[in-house]
Amino acid sequence: WWVSAALRKHIIRSFNLDPVELDERIEDVIKDILAEDAGDPIAGRKGAELAKLLNQRHALSPQLMVQTLRRGEVALFEAMFAELTGLREKLVRRILFEPGGQGLAVVCRAMAIAKPDFASLFLLSRSARPGDKVVDPNELSAAMVFFDRVKREAAERLVRHMRLDPEYLESMLAMDGADEADASAVPAPRAANSNG
Protein backbone atom coordinates (compact mmCIF):
# COMPACT_ATOMS: atom_id res chain seq x y z
CA TRP A 1 0.00 0.00 0.00
CA TRP A 2 2.87 2.37 0.78
CA VAL A 3 4.45 1.69 -2.61
CA SER A 4 1.11 2.23 -4.34
CA ALA A 5 0.69 5.60 -2.58
CA ALA A 6 4.14 6.74 -3.72
CA LEU A 7 3.47 5.44 -7.22
CA ARG A 8 0.10 7.22 -7.31
CA LYS A 9 1.75 10.52 -6.38
CA HIS A 10 4.33 10.11 -9.16
CA ILE A 11 1.75 9.16 -11.78
CA ILE A 12 -0.55 12.07 -10.93
CA ARG A 13 2.37 14.52 -11.15
CA SER A 14 3.66 13.05 -14.41
CA PHE A 15 0.52 12.18 -16.36
CA ASN A 16 -2.89 13.69 -16.96
CA LEU A 17 -5.11 10.99 -15.38
CA ASP A 18 -8.30 11.10 -13.36
CA PRO A 19 -7.17 10.49 -9.72
CA VAL A 20 -10.32 8.53 -8.86
CA GLU A 21 -9.91 6.19 -11.82
CA LEU A 22 -6.23 5.78 -10.98
CA ASP A 23 -7.10 4.94 -7.36
CA GLU A 24 -9.55 2.26 -8.52
CA ARG A 25 -6.93 0.70 -10.81
CA ILE A 26 -4.20 0.76 -8.16
CA GLU A 27 -6.56 -0.79 -5.60
CA ASP A 28 -7.39 -3.61 -8.04
CA VAL A 29 -3.70 -4.33 -8.62
CA ILE A 30 -2.91 -4.29 -4.89
CA LYS A 31 -5.79 -6.66 -4.17
CA ASP A 32 -4.50 -9.02 -6.87
CA ILE A 33 -1.00 -8.92 -5.39
CA LEU A 34 -2.33 -9.57 -1.89
CA ALA A 35 -4.41 -12.47 -3.16
CA GLU A 36 -1.30 -13.98 -4.79
CA ASP A 37 0.66 -13.52 -1.56
CA ALA A 38 -2.13 -15.21 0.40
CA GLY A 39 -2.06 -18.13 -2.05
CA ASP A 40 1.69 -18.66 -1.50
CA PRO A 41 2.35 -17.90 2.16
CA ILE A 42 5.71 -19.73 2.29
CA ALA A 43 7.84 -16.60 2.75
CA GLY A 44 5.63 -15.20 5.50
CA ARG A 45 5.39 -18.57 7.20
CA LYS A 46 9.19 -19.01 7.16
CA GLY A 47 9.67 -15.65 8.89
CA ALA A 48 7.04 -16.52 11.49
CA GLU A 49 8.63 -19.94 12.07
CA LEU A 50 12.07 -18.39 12.53
CA ALA A 51 10.67 -15.78 14.92
CA LYS A 52 8.92 -18.49 16.94
CA LEU A 53 12.09 -20.59 17.12
CA LEU A 54 14.15 -17.59 18.23
CA ASN A 55 11.57 -16.76 20.89
CA GLN A 56 11.52 -20.35 22.17
CA ARG A 57 15.31 -20.21 22.53
CA HIS A 58 15.11 -16.83 24.28
CA ALA A 59 17.16 -15.29 21.46
CA LEU A 60 14.49 -12.85 20.29
CA SER A 61 15.77 -9.58 21.70
CA PRO A 62 15.20 -5.90 20.91
CA GLN A 63 18.83 -5.70 19.77
CA LEU A 64 18.31 -8.54 17.27
CA MET A 65 15.15 -6.87 16.00
CA VAL A 66 17.02 -3.56 15.56
CA GLN A 67 19.75 -5.38 13.59
CA THR A 68 17.12 -7.12 11.46
CA LEU A 69 15.40 -3.85 10.64
CA ARG A 70 18.76 -2.16 10.02
CA ARG A 71 19.54 -4.85 7.41
CA GLY A 72 16.27 -4.00 5.68
CA GLU A 73 14.55 -7.28 6.56
CA VAL A 74 11.24 -5.56 7.27
CA ALA A 75 9.03 -8.64 6.83
CA LEU A 76 11.23 -10.70 9.17
CA PHE A 77 11.23 -7.85 11.70
CA GLU A 78 7.43 -7.72 11.57
CA ALA A 79 7.28 -11.48 12.25
CA MET A 80 9.73 -11.11 15.15
CA PHE A 81 7.87 -8.15 16.64
CA ALA A 82 4.56 -10.01 16.31
CA GLU A 83 6.03 -13.08 18.01
CA LEU A 84 7.56 -11.04 20.84
CA THR A 85 4.43 -8.99 21.49
CA GLY A 86 1.70 -11.53 20.68
CA LEU A 87 0.11 -9.05 18.26
CA ARG A 88 -1.16 -9.87 14.78
CA GLU A 89 1.28 -9.01 11.97
CA LYS A 90 -1.27 -6.75 10.28
CA LEU A 91 -1.53 -4.69 13.47
CA VAL A 92 2.26 -4.71 13.84
CA ARG A 93 2.58 -3.23 10.33
CA ARG A 94 0.11 -0.48 11.18
CA ILE A 95 1.90 0.31 14.45
CA LEU A 96 5.31 0.26 12.81
CA PHE A 97 4.51 2.71 10.02
CA GLU A 98 1.94 5.00 11.63
CA PRO A 99 2.88 8.67 11.77
CA GLY A 100 4.05 9.87 15.17
CA GLY A 101 5.07 6.46 16.54
CA GLN A 102 2.73 6.51 19.55
CA GLY A 103 1.60 2.92 18.99
CA LEU A 104 5.20 1.76 18.72
CA ALA A 105 6.02 3.65 21.93
CA VAL A 106 3.14 2.02 23.81
CA VAL A 107 4.07 -1.49 22.67
CA CYS A 108 7.76 -0.95 23.43
CA ARG A 109 6.91 0.30 26.94
CA ALA A 110 4.65 -2.71 27.52
CA MET A 111 7.42 -5.09 26.44
CA ALA A 112 10.05 -3.29 28.59
CA ILE A 113 12.05 -2.34 25.51
CA ALA A 114 14.66 0.22 26.55
CA LYS A 115 14.47 3.81 25.36
CA PRO A 116 17.58 3.59 23.11
CA ASP A 117 16.16 0.48 21.40
CA PHE A 118 12.80 2.24 20.96
CA ALA A 119 14.60 5.21 19.39
CA SER A 120 16.42 2.88 16.96
CA LEU A 121 13.22 1.03 16.06
CA PHE A 122 11.42 4.33 15.54
CA LEU A 123 14.13 5.77 13.29
CA LEU A 124 14.58 2.56 11.31
CA SER A 125 10.84 2.14 10.83
CA ARG A 126 10.71 5.67 9.36
CA SER A 127 13.46 4.77 6.90
CA ALA A 128 11.64 1.55 5.93
CA ARG A 129 8.76 3.63 4.58
CA PRO A 130 8.79 4.64 0.92
CA GLY A 131 9.50 8.20 -0.07
CA ASP A 132 11.47 10.63 2.06
CA LYS A 133 13.77 8.68 4.41
CA VAL A 134 14.68 11.72 6.52
CA VAL A 135 13.10 11.83 9.96
CA ASP A 136 11.89 15.20 11.15
CA PRO A 137 13.74 15.96 14.41
CA ASN A 138 10.46 17.27 15.87
CA GLU A 139 8.78 13.92 15.14
CA LEU A 140 11.61 12.06 16.88
CA SER A 141 11.50 14.44 19.83
CA ALA A 142 7.72 14.09 20.18
CA ALA A 143 7.99 10.28 20.01
CA MET A 144 10.64 10.23 22.72
CA VAL A 145 8.60 12.53 24.99
CA PHE A 146 5.55 10.30 24.46
CA PHE A 147 7.63 7.20 25.25
CA ASP A 148 8.74 8.79 28.54
CA ARG A 149 5.19 9.73 29.51
CA VAL A 150 3.63 6.31 28.93
CA LYS A 151 3.34 4.32 32.15
CA ARG A 152 4.32 0.69 31.73
CA GLU A 153 1.21 -0.65 33.53
CA ALA A 154 -1.11 1.34 31.26
CA ALA A 155 0.84 0.20 28.20
CA GLU A 156 0.59 -3.46 29.30
CA ARG A 157 -3.20 -3.16 29.69
CA LEU A 158 -3.52 -1.60 26.25
CA VAL A 159 -1.38 -4.28 24.61
CA ARG A 160 -3.45 -7.02 26.29
CA HIS A 161 -6.51 -5.39 24.75
CA MET A 162 -4.78 -5.18 21.34
CA ARG A 163 -4.14 -8.93 21.44
CA LEU A 164 -7.86 -9.70 21.45
CA ASP A 165 -9.39 -11.04 18.27
CA PRO A 166 -10.70 -8.17 16.11
CA GLU A 167 -14.03 -9.93 15.58
CA TYR A 168 -14.46 -10.22 19.34
CA LEU A 169 -13.68 -6.52 19.75
CA GLU A 170 -16.20 -5.63 17.03
CA SER A 171 -18.88 -7.72 18.70
CA MET A 172 -18.14 -6.02 22.05
CA LEU A 173 -18.49 -2.60 20.41
CA ALA A 174 -21.72 -3.67 18.75
CA MET A 175 -23.07 -4.91 22.08
CA ASP A 176 -22.07 -1.66 23.80
CA GLY A 177 -23.83 0.28 21.05
CA ALA A 178 -26.96 -1.86 21.43
CA ASP A 179 -26.91 -1.41 25.22
CA GLU A 180 -26.63 2.36 24.81
CA ALA A 181 -29.50 2.37 22.30
CA ASP A 182 -31.64 0.29 24.68
CA ALA A 183 -30.79 2.58 27.57
CA SER A 184 -31.72 5.68 25.57
CA ALA A 185 -35.10 4.13 24.69
CA VAL A 186 -36.01 3.72 28.38
CA PRO A 187 -37.44 6.92 29.80
CA ALA A 188 -35.45 8.43 32.63
CA PRO A 189 -37.11 8.16 36.04
CA ARG A 190 -38.98 11.28 37.06
CA ALA A 191 -37.75 13.28 39.96
CA ALA A 192 -39.83 12.88 43.08
CA ASN A 193 -42.37 15.62 43.42
CA SER A 194 -42.05 17.44 46.74
CA ASN A 195 -45.80 18.15 46.67
CA GLY A 196 -46.88 14.66 46.59
QUILIN-V228181 format. One line per field, one symbol per residue. ss: DSSP state (~ for helix, > for strand, _ for the rest). psi: psi as a letter, one per 30 degrees, with the letter a starting at -180 (. if undefined). burial: b if it has 24 or more other ideal C-beta (glycine too) atoms within 12 Angstrom, else e. A space follows every 50 residues. Layout:
ss: ???
psi: ???
burial: ???
//
This chain:
ss: _~~~~~~~~~~~~~____~~~~~~~~~~~~~~~~~~~~~__~~~~~~~~~ ~~~~~~_____~~~~~~~~~___~~~~~~~~~~~~___~~~~~~~~~___ _~~~~~~~~~____~~~~~~~~~~~~~~________~~~~~~~~~~~~~_ _~~~~~~~~~~~___~~~~~~~~~~~~~~~~~~~~___________
psi: eeeeeeeeeeeeefliljeeeeeeeeeeeeeeeeeeeefigeeeeeeeee eeeeeeghfjleeeeeeeeefgieeeeeeeeeeefglkeeeeeeeegkke geeeeeeeeeghkleeeeeeeeeeeeffllbkfkkkeeeeeeeeeeeefk keeeeeeeeeefflkeeeeeeeeeeeeeeeeeeffkkkkkkkkff.
burial: eeebeeebeeeeeeeeeeeeebeeebeeeeeeeeeeeeeeeeeeeebbeb beebeeeeebebebbbebbeeebbbbbbbbbbbbbebebebbbbbbbeeb bbbbbbbbbbbebeeebbbbbbbbbbebbeeeeebeeebbeebbebbeeb eeeebeebbeebeeeeeeeeeeeeeeeeeeeeeeeeeeeeeeeeee
//
